[in-house]
Amino acid sequence: MDAGLRTPRERLIQTLWFEGIGLLLVAPLYAWVSGAAMGESFTVVVALSIAVMLWAALYNTVFDRIERRRTGRVASDRPHGLRSVHAIGLEVSSVLVTWPLIWALTDLGWWGALAADLGLSAVYAAYGYLFYWVFDRLRPVPPALDQRPRPRAD
């Protein structure tokens, strides 16, 4: 494990909280906007959640490693501008995974599924920005051993 990065356990906690809260917020919203029954809405959002959970774990780990190598900064110290890039990048790349799922699980056509996916992505991008900011405040990444303040010798 790279120093200054979240442990696999911490990444799992982060991902499960993100998806769980997102499901509770987005499934009813999707049902309301799409006119789908609540059961169908939960089925679609759960399927998307599972797909994005797997993708997000990989995406977040790669993003954090690149950031750490380029800046020496841990994820919880990420500035707001880069948080926006992170959240938008995750949602844009997730469309490649979720668009075909929405098309397969609903009666929406290919372009209707894309429109639904883009709407869900916009909601999740805003939610992701807020979630990760709060999560990083509540559970910051400990600094790498070589970056911890050293006790004074005098």
DSSP file (Angstrom, degrees, kcal/mol; ACC not computed):
  #  RESIDUE AA STRUCTURE BP1 BP2  ACC     N-H-->O    O-->H-N    N-H-->O    O-->H-N    TCO  KAPPA ALPHA  PHI   PSI    X-CA   Y-CA   Z-CA
    1    1 A M              0   0    0      0, 0.0     2,-0.2     0, 0.0     6,-0.1   0.000 360.0 360.0 360.0 132.6    0.0    0.0    0.0
    2    2 A D    >   -     0   0    0      4,-0.1     3,-1.4     1,-0.1     2,-0.1  -0.505 360.0-110.0 -69.5 135.2    1.3    3.4   -0.9
    3    3 A A  T 3  S+     0   0    0      1,-0.2   141,-0.2    -2,-0.2     3,-0.1  -0.377 102.3  28.1 -63.6 142.6    1.9    5.7    2.1
    4    4 A G  T 3  S+     0   0    0      1,-0.3    71,-0.5   139,-0.3     2,-0.3   0.528  99.8 106.2  83.0   6.1   -0.5    8.5    2.3
    5    5 A L  S <  S-     0   0    0     -3,-1.4    -1,-0.3    69,-0.1     2,-0.1  -0.788  79.8 -91.5-111.7 159.9   -3.3    6.7    0.5
    6    6 A R        -     0   0    0     -2,-0.3    -4,-0.1    -3,-0.1    -1,-0.1  -0.390  43.5-116.7 -65.1 144.4   -6.5    5.2    1.9
    7    7 A T     >  -     0   0    0      1,-0.1     4,-2.7    -6,-0.1     5,-0.2  -0.364  28.3-106.1 -73.2 162.0   -6.3    1.6    2.9
    8    8 A P  H  > S+     0   0    0      0, 0.0     4,-2.2     0, 0.0     5,-0.1   0.887 123.9  52.2 -56.7 -37.6   -8.4   -1.0    1.0
    9    9 A R  H  > S+     0   0    0      2,-0.2     4,-2.3     1,-0.2     5,-0.2   0.931 110.6  46.4 -63.5 -45.1  -10.6   -1.1    4.1
   10   10 A E  H  > S+     0   0    0      1,-0.2     4,-2.6     2,-0.2    -1,-0.2   0.885 111.3  52.0 -65.5 -38.6  -11.0    2.6    4.2
   11   11 A R  H  X S+     0   0    0     -4,-2.7     4,-2.5     2,-0.2    -1,-0.2   0.890 109.4  50.6 -64.6 -39.0  -11.8    2.7    0.5
   12   12 A L  H  X S+     0   0    0     -4,-2.2     4,-2.7    -5,-0.2     5,-0.2   0.925 110.6  48.6 -64.1 -44.7  -14.5    0.1    1.0
   13   13 A I  H  X S+     0   0    0     -4,-2.3     4,-2.3     1,-0.2     5,-0.2   0.935 112.8  48.6 -58.7 -47.4  -16.0    2.1    3.8
   14   14 A Q  H  X S+     0   0    0     -4,-2.6     4,-2.3     1,-0.2    -2,-0.2   0.923 113.7  46.1 -58.9 -46.7  -16.0    5.2    1.6
   15   15 A T  H  X S+     0   0    0     -4,-2.5     4,-2.6     2,-0.2     5,-0.2   0.909 112.5  49.0 -66.9 -43.5  -17.5    3.4   -1.4
   16   16 A L  H  X S+     0   0    0     -4,-2.7     4,-2.7     2,-0.2     5,-0.2   0.913 113.2  46.8 -65.4 -42.1  -20.3    1.7    0.6
   17   17 A W  H  X S+     0   0    0     -4,-2.3     4,-2.5    -5,-0.2     5,-0.4   0.930 113.0  50.4 -63.3 -44.6  -21.3    4.9    2.3
   18   18 A F  H  X S+     0   0    0     -4,-2.3     4,-2.2    -5,-0.2    -2,-0.2   0.947 116.3  40.1 -58.4 -50.2  -21.3    6.8   -1.0
   19   19 A E  H  X S+     0   0    0     -4,-2.6     4,-2.6     2,-0.2    -1,-0.2   0.888 114.8  52.2 -70.0 -39.3  -23.4    4.3   -2.8
   20   20 A G  H  X S+     0   0    0     -4,-2.7     4,-1.9    -5,-0.2    -2,-0.2   0.945 114.6  40.8 -62.8 -49.0  -25.8    3.7    0.2
   21   21 A I  H  X S+     0   0    0     -4,-2.5     4,-1.8    -5,-0.2     5,-0.2   0.909 114.7  53.7 -65.7 -41.0  -26.6    7.3    0.7
   22   22 A G  H  X S+     0   0    0     -4,-2.2     4,-3.4    -5,-0.4     5,-0.4   0.903 107.1  51.4 -59.8 -42.2  -26.7    7.9   -3.1
   23   23 A L  H  X S+     0   0    0     -4,-2.6     4,-1.8     1,-0.2    -1,-0.2   0.923 109.5  49.6 -60.5 -45.4  -29.3    5.0   -3.4
   24   24 A L  H  < S+     0   0    0     -4,-1.9    -1,-0.2     1,-0.2    -2,-0.2   0.817 120.0  37.4 -65.8 -29.9  -31.5    6.5   -0.7
   25   25 A L  H  X S+     0   0    0     -4,-1.8     4,-0.8    -5,-0.1    -2,-0.2   0.878 122.5  38.4 -85.7 -41.5  -31.4    9.9   -2.4
   26   26 A V  H  X S+     0   0    0     -4,-3.4     4,-3.3    -5,-0.2     5,-0.3   0.848 101.9  64.6 -88.7 -35.9  -31.5    9.1   -6.1
   27   27 A A  H  X S+     0   0    0     -4,-1.8     4,-2.4    -5,-0.4     5,-0.2   0.934 107.9  42.8 -58.0 -48.1  -33.8    6.1   -6.4
   28   28 A P  H  > S+     0   0    0      0, 0.0     4,-2.2     0, 0.0    -1,-0.2   0.899 115.2  50.8 -64.2 -36.5  -36.9    8.1   -5.3
   29   29 A L  H  X S+     0   0    0     -4,-0.8     4,-2.7     2,-0.2     5,-0.2   0.923 110.4  49.0 -64.1 -43.9  -35.8   11.1   -7.4
   30   30 A Y  H  X S+     0   0    0     -4,-3.3     4,-2.9     1,-0.2     6,-0.5   0.909 110.9  50.6 -61.6 -42.9  -35.4    8.8  -10.5
   31   31 A A  H  X S+     0   0    0     -4,-2.4     4,-1.7    -5,-0.3     5,-0.3   0.912 112.8  46.6 -61.2 -42.7  -38.8    7.3   -9.9
   32   32 A W  H  < S+     0   0    0     -4,-2.2    -2,-0.2     2,-0.2    -1,-0.2   0.929 118.0  40.2 -66.3 -46.8  -40.4   10.8   -9.7
   33   33 A V  H  < S+     0   0    0     -4,-2.7    -2,-0.2     1,-0.2    -1,-0.2   0.902 123.4  38.1 -71.6 -41.6  -38.6   12.2  -12.7
   34   34 A S  H  < S-     0   0    0     -4,-2.9    -1,-0.2    -5,-0.2    -2,-0.2   0.691  99.1-128.4 -85.4 -18.7  -39.0    9.1  -15.0
   35   35 A G     <  +     0   0    0     -4,-1.7    -3,-0.2    -5,-0.3    -4,-0.1   0.564  58.9 146.8  79.0   7.6  -42.4    8.1  -13.9
   36   36 A A        -     0   0    0     -6,-0.5    -1,-0.3    -5,-0.3    -2,-0.1  -0.378  57.9 -96.8 -73.4 154.9  -41.1    4.6  -13.2
   37   37 A A     >  -     0   0    0      1,-0.1     4,-2.6    -3,-0.1     5,-0.2  -0.374  35.3-113.0 -65.2 152.9  -42.5    2.5  -10.4
   38   38 A M  H  > S+     0   0    0      1,-0.2     4,-2.6     2,-0.2     5,-0.2   0.876 116.9  53.9 -59.6 -38.5  -40.4    2.6   -7.2
   39   39 A G  H  > S+     0   0    0      2,-0.2     4,-2.3     1,-0.2    -1,-0.2   0.923 110.8  45.1 -61.3 -45.3  -39.4   -1.0   -7.6
   40   40 A E  H  > S+     0   0    0      2,-0.2     4,-2.7     1,-0.2     5,-0.2   0.908 111.9  53.3 -64.0 -41.4  -38.1   -0.5  -11.1
   41   41 A S  H  X S+     0   0    0     -4,-2.6     4,-2.7     1,-0.2     5,-0.2   0.927 110.2  46.1 -59.8 -46.1  -36.4    2.7  -10.0
   42   42 A F  H  X S+     0   0    0     -4,-2.6     4,-2.8     2,-0.2     5,-0.2   0.897 111.7  52.5 -65.0 -39.2  -34.6    0.8   -7.2
   43   43 A T  H  X S+     0   0    0     -4,-2.3     4,-2.3     2,-0.2    -2,-0.2   0.942 113.0  43.8 -60.4 -47.6  -33.6   -2.0   -9.5
   44   44 A V  H  X S+     0   0    0     -4,-2.7     4,-2.5     1,-0.2     5,-0.2   0.943 116.7  45.5 -63.3 -48.5  -32.1    0.4  -12.0
   45   45 A V  H  X S+     0   0    0     -4,-2.7     4,-2.5    -5,-0.2    -2,-0.2   0.862 112.4  51.2 -68.3 -35.0  -30.3    2.5   -9.4
   46   46 A V  H  X S+     0   0    0     -4,-2.8     4,-2.6    -5,-0.2    -1,-0.2   0.931 111.1  48.4 -65.6 -44.5  -29.0   -0.6   -7.6
   47   47 A A  H  X S+     0   0    0     -4,-2.3     4,-2.1    -5,-0.2    -2,-0.2   0.924 114.8  45.4 -60.8 -43.7  -27.6   -2.1  -10.8
   48   48 A L  H  X S+     0   0    0     -4,-2.5     4,-3.0     1,-0.2     5,-0.2   0.898 110.8  54.8 -64.6 -39.5  -26.0    1.2  -11.7
   49   49 A S  H  X S+     0   0    0     -4,-2.5     4,-2.7     2,-0.2    -2,-0.2   0.915 108.3  47.5 -60.8 -44.9  -24.7    1.5   -8.1
   50   50 A I  H  X S+     0   0    0     -4,-2.6     4,-2.0     2,-0.2    -1,-0.2   0.933 114.2  47.0 -63.2 -45.7  -23.0   -1.9   -8.3
   51   51 A A  H  X S+     0   0    0     -4,-2.1     4,-2.0     1,-0.2    -2,-0.2   0.929 116.4  43.7 -61.8 -45.3  -21.4   -1.1  -11.7
   52   52 A V  H  X S+     0   0    0     -4,-3.0     4,-3.9     2,-0.2     5,-0.2   0.835 107.6  60.0 -72.7 -31.7  -20.2    2.3  -10.5
   53   53 A M  H  X S+     0   0    0     -4,-2.7     4,-2.0    -5,-0.2    -1,-0.2   0.944 109.2  43.6 -58.7 -46.7  -19.0    0.9   -7.1
   54   54 A L  H  X S+     0   0    0     -4,-2.0     4,-1.4     1,-0.2    -2,-0.2   0.929 118.5  44.1 -64.3 -44.3  -16.6   -1.3   -8.9
   55   55 A W  H  X S+     0   0    0     -4,-2.0     4,-3.1    -5,-0.2    -2,-0.2   0.917 111.5  53.4 -66.3 -43.4  -15.6    1.4  -11.3
   56   56 A A  H  X S+     0   0    0     -4,-3.9     4,-3.2     1,-0.2     5,-0.3   0.870 103.9  55.8 -63.2 -38.0  -15.3    4.1   -8.6
   57   57 A A  H  X S+     0   0    0     -4,-2.0     4,-1.6    -5,-0.2    -1,-0.2   0.930 114.6  39.6 -60.5 -44.0  -12.9    1.9   -6.5
   58   58 A L  H  X S+     0   0    0     -4,-1.4     4,-2.5     2,-0.2     5,-0.2   0.951 117.7  48.2 -68.4 -49.7  -10.6    1.6   -9.4
   59   59 A Y  H  X S+     0   0    0     -4,-3.1     4,-3.0     1,-0.2     5,-0.2   0.923 112.9  47.5 -57.2 -48.9  -11.0    5.2  -10.6
   60   60 A N  H  X S+     0   0    0     -4,-3.2     4,-2.7     1,-0.2    -1,-0.2   0.889 112.4  49.3 -64.1 -39.9  -10.5    6.7   -7.1
   61   61 A T  H  X S+     0   0    0     -4,-1.6     4,-2.3    -5,-0.3    -1,-0.2   0.934 114.5  44.1 -65.2 -45.6   -7.4    4.6   -6.4
   62   62 A V  H  X S+     0   0    0     -4,-2.5     4,-2.5     2,-0.2     5,-0.2   0.931 114.6  49.5 -64.6 -45.3   -5.8    5.5   -9.7
   63   63 A F  H  X S+     0   0    0     -4,-3.0     4,-2.7    -5,-0.2    -2,-0.2   0.929 112.1  48.5 -59.0 -46.6   -6.7    9.2   -9.3
   64   64 A D  H  X S+     0   0    0     -4,-2.7     4,-2.8     1,-0.2    -1,-0.2   0.896 111.7  49.3 -62.1 -41.6   -5.3    9.3   -5.8
   65   65 A R  H  X S+     0   0    0     -4,-2.3     4,-2.5     2,-0.2    -1,-0.2   0.917 112.1  47.4 -65.9 -42.7   -2.0    7.6   -6.8
   66   66 A I  H  X S+     0   0    0     -4,-2.5     4,-2.5     2,-0.2     5,-0.2   0.941 114.2  47.3 -62.7 -46.2   -1.5   10.0   -9.8
   67   67 A E  H  X>S+     0   0    0     -4,-2.7     4,-2.9    -5,-0.2     5,-0.7   0.925 112.4  49.9 -60.3 -44.7   -2.3   13.0   -7.5
   68   68 A R  H  X5S+     0   0    0     -4,-2.8     4,-1.8     1,-0.2    -1,-0.2   0.911 113.8  45.0 -61.5 -44.0    0.1   11.7   -4.8
   69   69 A R  H  <5S+     0   0    0     -4,-2.5    -1,-0.2    -5,-0.2    -2,-0.2   0.876 119.2  41.3 -69.2 -36.8    2.9   11.1   -7.3
   70   70 A R  H  <5S+     0   0    0     -4,-2.5    -2,-0.2    -5,-0.2    -1,-0.2   0.843 135.3  13.6 -80.2 -33.9    2.5   14.5   -9.0
   71   71 A T  H  <5S-     0   0    0     -4,-2.9    -3,-0.2    -5,-0.2    -2,-0.2   0.617  86.3-127.3-119.0 -17.5    1.9   16.7   -6.0
   72   72 A G     << +     0   0    0     -4,-1.8     2,-0.3    -5,-0.7    -4,-0.2   0.543  67.7 133.1  76.9   6.2    2.9   14.7   -2.9
   73   73 A R        -     0   0    0     -6,-0.6    -1,-0.3    70,-0.1    -2,-0.2  -0.660  55.7-127.9 -94.5 144.6   -0.6   15.5   -1.5
   74   74 A V    >   -     0   0    0     -2,-0.3     3,-1.9    -3,-0.1   -69,-0.1  -0.557  29.8-108.9 -85.1 158.0   -3.0   13.0    0.1
   75   75 A A  G >  S+     0   0    0    -71,-0.5     3,-1.8     1,-0.3    -1,-0.1   0.836 115.7  59.8 -58.2 -37.2   -6.6   12.8   -1.2
   76   76 A S  G 3  S+     0   0    0      1,-0.3    -1,-0.3    60,-0.1    63,-0.0   0.647 103.0  53.7 -70.9 -11.2   -8.1   14.5    1.8
   77   77 A D  G <  S+     0   0    0     -3,-1.9    -1,-0.3     2,-0.0    -2,-0.2   0.242  79.2 136.8-100.1  11.2   -6.0   17.6    1.2
   78   78 A R    <   -     0   0    0     -3,-1.8    -3,-0.0     1,-0.1     2,-0.0  -0.352  56.0-120.5 -61.8 131.0   -7.3   17.9   -2.4
   79   79 A P     >  -     0   0    0      0, 0.0     4,-2.0     0, 0.0     3,-0.3  -0.315  25.0-107.0 -71.3 159.8   -8.1   21.5   -3.4
   80   80 A H  H  > S+     0   0    0      1,-0.2     4,-2.0     2,-0.2     5,-0.1   0.850 116.4  55.3 -58.9 -39.1  -11.7   22.4   -4.5
   81   81 A G  H  > S+     0   0    0      1,-0.2     4,-1.7     2,-0.2    -1,-0.2   0.919 110.9  44.4 -61.1 -43.3  -10.8   22.8   -8.2
   82   82 A L  H  > S+     0   0    0     -3,-0.3     4,-2.7     1,-0.2    -1,-0.2   0.808 107.5  60.1 -71.8 -29.0   -9.3   19.3   -8.3
   83   83 A R  H  X S+     0   0    0     -4,-2.0     4,-2.7     2,-0.2    -1,-0.2   0.901 105.2  49.6 -61.1 -39.8  -12.2   18.0   -6.4
   84   84 A S  H  X S+     0   0    0     -4,-2.0     4,-2.6     2,-0.2     5,-0.3   0.927 111.0  48.1 -64.2 -44.7  -14.4   19.2   -9.2
   85   85 A V  H  X S+     0   0    0     -4,-1.7     4,-2.7     2,-0.2     5,-0.2   0.918 113.0  49.9 -60.5 -43.7  -12.2   17.6  -11.8
   86   86 A H  H  X S+     0   0    0     -4,-2.7     4,-2.2     2,-0.2    -2,-0.2   0.950 113.7  43.6 -59.7 -52.1  -12.3   14.3   -9.8
   87   87 A A  H  X S+     0   0    0     -4,-2.7     4,-2.0     1,-0.2    -2,-0.2   0.910 117.4  44.7 -64.0 -44.3  -16.1   14.3   -9.4
   88   88 A I  H  X S+     0   0    0     -4,-2.6     4,-2.9    -5,-0.2     5,-0.2   0.904 112.2  52.8 -68.2 -40.9  -16.8   15.2  -13.1
   89   89 A G  H  X S+     0   0    0     -4,-2.7     4,-2.3    -5,-0.3     5,-0.2   0.899 108.9  50.1 -60.5 -41.7  -14.2   12.7  -14.3
   90   90 A L  H  X S+     0   0    0     -4,-2.2     4,-1.9    -5,-0.2    -1,-0.2   0.934 113.9  44.5 -62.8 -45.7  -15.7    9.9  -12.4
   91   91 A E  H  X S+     0   0    0     -4,-2.0     4,-1.2     2,-0.2    -2,-0.2   0.905 113.2  49.5 -68.4 -41.4  -19.2   10.7  -13.7
   92   92 A V  H >X S+     0   0    0     -4,-2.9     4,-0.6     1,-0.2     3,-0.6   0.938 114.9  44.2 -63.4 -45.5  -18.2   11.1  -17.3
   93   93 A S  H >< S+     0   0    0     -4,-2.3     3,-0.7    -5,-0.2     4,-0.5   0.826 107.0  61.0 -69.3 -29.4  -16.2    7.9  -17.3
   94   94 A S  H >X S+     0   0    0     -4,-1.9     4,-2.7     1,-0.2     3,-1.0   0.785  89.7  70.4 -67.3 -26.2  -19.0    6.1  -15.5
   95   95 A V  H <X S+     0   0    0     -4,-1.2     4,-2.4    -3,-0.6    -1,-0.2   0.868  90.2  61.0 -58.6 -35.9  -21.4    6.8  -18.4
   96   96 A L  H << S+     0   0    0     -3,-0.7    -1,-0.3    -4,-0.6    -2,-0.2   0.818 113.8  35.9 -61.2 -29.4  -19.4    4.3  -20.5
   97   97 A V  H <> S+     0   0    0     -3,-1.0     4,-0.6    -4,-0.5    -2,-0.2   0.861 123.7  39.6 -88.2 -41.5  -20.4    1.6  -18.0
   98   98 A T  H  X S+     0   0    0     -4,-2.7     4,-2.6     1,-0.2     5,-0.3   0.771  96.7  72.8 -89.0 -27.4  -23.9    2.7  -17.1
   99   99 A W  H  X S+     0   0    0     -4,-2.4     4,-2.1    -5,-0.3     5,-0.2   0.936 101.6  45.0 -55.9 -50.5  -25.5    3.9  -20.4
  100  100 A P  H  > S+     0   0    0      0, 0.0     4,-2.2     0, 0.0    -1,-0.2   0.855 111.7  54.8 -63.3 -31.7  -25.8    0.3  -21.8
  101  101 A L  H  X S+     0   0    0     -4,-0.6     4,-2.4     2,-0.2    -2,-0.2   0.932 108.1  47.3 -66.0 -44.8  -27.2   -0.9  -18.4
  102  102 A I  H  X S+     0   0    0     -4,-2.6     4,-1.3     1,-0.2     6,-0.3   0.921 112.4  50.6 -61.1 -43.0  -29.9    1.8  -18.4
  103  103 A W  H  < S+     0   0    0     -4,-2.1    -1,-0.2    -5,-0.3    -2,-0.2   0.901 114.3  43.9 -60.5 -41.9  -30.8    0.9  -22.0
  104  104 A A  H  < S+     0   0    0     -4,-2.2    -1,-0.2     1,-0.2    -2,-0.2   0.819 117.2  44.3 -74.4 -31.3  -31.0   -2.8  -21.1
  105  105 A L  H  < S+     0   0    0     -4,-2.4     2,-0.2    -5,-0.1    -1,-0.2   0.553 113.2  46.3 -94.4  -8.0  -33.0   -2.4  -17.9
  106  106 A T  S  < S-     0   0    0     -4,-1.3     7,-0.1     2,-0.2     0, 0.0  -0.717  82.6-113.7-125.2 175.4  -35.6    0.1  -19.0
  107  107 A D  S    S+     0   0    0     -2,-0.2     2,-0.2     5,-0.0    -4,-0.1   0.240  78.2 119.6 -92.8  13.4  -37.9    0.6  -21.9
  108  108 A L        -     0   0    0     -6,-0.3    -2,-0.2     1,-0.1     2,-0.0  -0.515  64.9-122.6 -74.2 144.7  -35.9    3.7  -22.8
  109  109 A G     >  -     0   0    0     -2,-0.2     4,-2.8     1,-0.1     5,-0.2  -0.144  38.8 -85.6 -73.7-179.0  -34.3    3.7  -26.2
  110  110 A W  H  > S+     0   0    0      1,-0.2     4,-1.6     2,-0.2    -7,-0.1   0.910 130.7  40.0 -56.9 -46.8  -30.6    4.2  -26.7
  111  111 A W  H  > S+     0   0    0      2,-0.2     4,-2.4     1,-0.2    -1,-0.2   0.834 113.9  53.3 -77.0 -32.9  -30.8    8.1  -26.7
  112  112 A G  H  > S+     0   0    0      2,-0.2     4,-2.5     1,-0.2    -2,-0.2   0.888 108.7  50.8 -65.2 -38.5  -33.4    8.1  -23.9
  113  113 A A  H  X S+     0   0    0     -4,-2.8     4,-2.6     2,-0.2    -2,-0.2   0.886 109.5  50.7 -65.0 -38.1  -31.1    6.0  -21.8
  114  114 A L  H  X S+     0   0    0     -4,-1.6     4,-2.8    -5,-0.2    -2,-0.2   0.926 110.1  49.5 -64.4 -43.5  -28.2    8.4  -22.6
  115  115 A A  H  X S+     0   0    0     -4,-2.4     4,-2.2     2,-0.2    -2,-0.2   0.923 113.1  46.6 -61.6 -43.8  -30.4   11.4  -21.5
  116  116 A A  H  X S+     0   0    0     -4,-2.5     4,-2.7     1,-0.2    -1,-0.2   0.915 112.9  50.2 -63.0 -42.4  -31.4    9.5  -18.2
  117  117 A D  H  X S+     0   0    0     -4,-2.6     4,-2.7     1,-0.2    -2,-0.2   0.907 109.9  49.5 -63.9 -42.5  -27.7    8.6  -17.7
  118  118 A L  H  X S+     0   0    0     -4,-2.8     4,-2.2     2,-0.2    -1,-0.2   0.895 111.7  49.2 -64.9 -39.0  -26.6   12.2  -18.2
  119  119 A G  H  X S+     0   0    0     -4,-2.2     4,-2.0    -5,-0.2    -2,-0.2   0.936 113.3  45.9 -63.8 -46.0  -29.2   13.5  -15.7
  120  120 A L  H  X S+     0   0    0     -4,-2.7     4,-2.8     1,-0.2    -2,-0.2   0.888 111.2  53.9 -62.9 -38.4  -28.2   10.9  -13.1
  121  121 A S  H  X S+     0   0    0     -4,-2.7     4,-2.6     2,-0.2    -1,-0.2   0.897 106.7  50.9 -64.3 -40.1  -24.5   11.8  -13.7
  122  122 A A  H  X S+     0   0    0     -4,-2.2     4,-1.9     2,-0.2    -1,-0.2   0.922 112.6  46.5 -62.9 -43.1  -25.2   15.5  -13.1
  123  123 A V  H  X S+     0   0    0     -4,-2.0     4,-2.4     1,-0.2    -2,-0.2   0.937 115.0  46.4 -63.2 -46.4  -26.9   14.6   -9.8
  124  124 A Y  H  X S+     0   0    0     -4,-2.8     4,-3.4     2,-0.2    -2,-0.2   0.828 107.6  57.1 -68.4 -31.8  -24.2   12.2   -8.8
  125  125 A A  H  X S+     0   0    0     -4,-2.6     4,-2.2     2,-0.2    -1,-0.2   0.941 111.5  42.4 -63.6 -45.6  -21.4   14.7   -9.7
  126  126 A A  H  X S+     0   0    0     -4,-1.9     4,-1.8     2,-0.2    -2,-0.2   0.929 117.8  46.4 -64.9 -44.7  -22.9   17.3   -7.4
  127  127 A Y  H  X S+     0   0    0     -4,-2.4     4,-3.3     1,-0.2    -2,-0.2   0.909 110.9  53.4 -62.4 -43.1  -23.5   14.7   -4.7
  128  128 A G  H  X S+     0   0    0     -4,-3.4     4,-2.7     2,-0.2     5,-0.3   0.898 105.8  52.7 -61.0 -42.7  -20.0   13.2   -5.2
  129  129 A Y  H  X S+     0   0    0     -4,-2.2     4,-1.7    -5,-0.2    -1,-0.2   0.957 115.7  40.1 -57.4 -50.7  -18.4   16.6   -4.7
  130  130 A L  H  X S+     0   0    0     -4,-1.8     4,-2.5     2,-0.2     5,-0.2   0.918 115.6  51.1 -66.2 -44.4  -20.2   17.1   -1.4
  131  131 A F  H  X S+     0   0    0     -4,-3.3     4,-3.3     1,-0.2     5,-0.2   0.953 112.1  44.8 -59.9 -51.5  -19.9   13.5   -0.2
  132  132 A Y  H  X S+     0   0    0     -4,-2.7     4,-2.4     1,-0.2    -1,-0.2   0.852 112.4  52.4 -66.3 -33.3  -16.1   13.3   -0.7
  133  133 A W  H  X S+     0   0    0     -4,-1.7     4,-1.5    -5,-0.3    -1,-0.2   0.947 114.5  41.8 -64.4 -47.8  -15.5   16.7    0.9
  134  134 A V  H  X S+     0   0    0     -4,-2.5     4,-2.4     2,-0.2     5,-0.2   0.927 114.5  51.8 -64.9 -44.5  -17.5   15.7    4.0
  135  135 A F  H  X S+     0   0    0     -4,-3.3     4,-3.1     1,-0.2    -2,-0.2   0.917 108.9  50.4 -59.5 -44.0  -15.9   12.2    4.1
  136  136 A D  H  < S+     0   0    0     -4,-2.4    -1,-0.2     1,-0.2    -2,-0.2   0.818 111.2  49.2 -65.4 -30.2  -12.4   13.7    3.9
  137  137 A R  H  < S+     0   0    0     -4,-1.5    -1,-0.2    -5,-0.2    -2,-0.2   0.896 117.9  39.5 -73.2 -39.5  -13.2   16.1    6.7
  138  138 A L  H  < S+     0   0    0     -4,-2.4    -2,-0.2     1,-0.2    -3,-0.2   0.820 132.8  22.6 -78.7 -32.4  -14.6   13.2    8.9
  139  139 A R  S  < S-     0   0    0     -4,-3.1    -1,-0.2    -5,-0.2    -2,-0.1  -0.592  81.6-172.4-136.2  71.4  -12.0   10.6    7.9
  140  140 A P        -     0   0    0      0, 0.0    -3,-0.1     0, 0.0    -4,-0.1  -0.253  31.2-107.1 -67.2 154.1   -8.8   12.3    6.7
  141  141 A V        -     0   0    0   -137,-0.1   -67,-0.1    -5,-0.1  -135,-0.1  -0.673  36.5-119.5 -77.4 127.9   -6.0   10.3    5.2
  142  142 A P        -     0   0    0      0, 0.0  -138,-0.2     0, 0.0     3,-0.1  -0.445  35.2-105.4 -66.5 143.4   -3.1   10.2    7.6
  143  143 A P        -     0   0    0      0, 0.0  -139,-0.3     0, 0.0     5,-0.1  -0.258  42.1 -90.1 -65.6 157.2    0.0   11.7    6.1
  144  144 A A    >>  -     0   0    0   -141,-0.2     3,-2.2     1,-0.1     4,-0.6  -0.281  39.7-108.6 -61.4 153.8    2.8    9.5    4.9
  145  145 A L  G >4 S+     0   0    0      1,-0.3     3,-0.8     2,-0.2    -1,-0.1   0.851 120.0  55.3 -55.2 -36.9    5.4    8.6    7.6
  146  146 A D  G 34 S+     0   0    0      1,-0.2    -1,-0.3     3,-0.0    -2,-0.1   0.544 108.0  49.9 -77.0  -4.5    8.0   10.8    5.8
  147  147 A Q  G <4 S+     0   0    0     -3,-2.2    -1,-0.2     2,-0.1    -2,-0.2   0.428  82.6 109.8-109.9  -2.0    5.6   13.8    6.0
  148  148 A R  S << S-     0   0    0     -3,-0.8     2,-0.0    -4,-0.6    -4,-0.0  -0.490  82.8 -97.1 -74.2 142.9    4.7   13.7    9.7
  149  149 A P        -     0   0    0      0, 0.0    -1,-0.1     0, 0.0    -2,-0.1  -0.354  40.3-133.5 -59.2 135.7    6.1   16.5   11.8
  150  150 A R        -     0   0    0      1,-0.1     3,-0.1    -3,-0.1     2,-0.1  -0.705  21.7-106.6 -92.0 142.5    9.2   15.4   13.5
  151  151 A P        -     0   0    0      0, 0.0     2,-0.1     0, 0.0    -1,-0.1  -0.387  42.3-103.3 -65.1 146.0    9.7   16.1   17.2
  152  152 A R        -     0   0    0      1,-0.1     0, 0.0    -2,-0.1     0, 0.0  -0.437  18.7-141.9 -71.5 143.1   12.2   18.8   17.9
  153  153 A A              0   0    0      1,-0.2    -1,-0.1    -2,-0.1     0, 0.0   0.651 360.0 360.0 -81.0 -15.9   15.6   17.6   19.1
  154  154 A D              0   0    0      0, 0.0    -1,-0.2     0, 0.0    -2,-0.0   0.480 360.0 360.0 -91.6 360.0   16.1   20.4   21.6
